[in-house]
Amino acid sequence: MKNACDFRVEGLAAEQMRMLERVRQGFHCSEVLLFAGLDARGEDNPDLIKAVSALAGGVGFSGELCGALTGGACLLGLYAGRGSENENADERLNIMVTELIDWFSEKYGQSYGGIRCREIIGDDSRKPPERCPRIVSGVLNKVKLLLGEHDVAWEKRSGAREQRGDTSPESLMTSVGGSRAACPCAGGTR
């Protein structure tokens, strides 16, 4: 019997395949988003992934602020934040984060009754496979758009891994046993 994180992957672009593989490995929304950014930069940073793992399920599976939103803010920080005492944060970072929050609140908050994980998925175990992939995909696309609008390159390193295709919900959601399922939340809130 297949579980909710078994997917058909024919025809998916490399970025989508990597995202789905991360889900299969048990990673959550915030982690999947940071992996996507690291992949685009051609980097590995297990400590960063560990750090954002606390954002899963609405911060520590408390159901609070959505991990896709907080992960998206962290992803913006990866590209425009400060990493050492000798470095300055990009002045556009806070603007981009504010724009991400405003967009998320309008797009998902209004549809699902708020921007907290518990408001988005509630207690219904069927909601994460329906909602989370759309949200993670939407956040990733919005982050890329914001970076582009603010002249921050998505792929920073010349050796960055190949990025192709989109991350539309239709691309991420595939048929499993006749139902549409894909769940970056890999288990929902506790």
Phi, psi and omega in degrees: 000135180277147174261179185295344181254018170267129188230153164274131187238008180301135174083359180278146179289164184304316180297317179295319178299316179296320179297315180295323178297320177298320177298314178302328180280357177095011179280157186250178188312305183298320181292317180300318180295317180290324174301318180299317179294317178296318177301316181297331180271355182072031184239158169237139178207080181303326180294324177295317179298318176302316182297316182280351178297336178290347181275347186298146177065027180081047181068097177063031181057032177274348182085007181283215187309129185308132179295333176291321179291311181293324175296321177296320177296318177296322178297319175298320178296326177302323183270332188230005181274182181258132183245353179204168181293338180269006185243146175255142173292146176293131182297345180277348184303306183296326177296313180296319179296317178298317178296322177296314180296315179300314179298313182298316180298319180288314186286312186254322181300317179290323181288323188249006176085015177151180182247010175272148180305315182296331177283326183284315183248342178056214181260005183271111183295347178279342184288318180305314179295335179275320190260317188300316179299321178296319183291312179299315178299315179298317179296315179301314179296321179293319178300314179300318179297313180299315178301315179297318180296333182255019176057039174248121185290133176296312178262108184271329187258143179296334180267017182300148179295152182299134176239124179224160170071180180256176176238044181294154179304324180297325179286324182280332183267120181236167184280131175231111179056035177088352178244154179277125181208136169195133188220093175299342178285344176039054175127350176070194180275155180267000000 
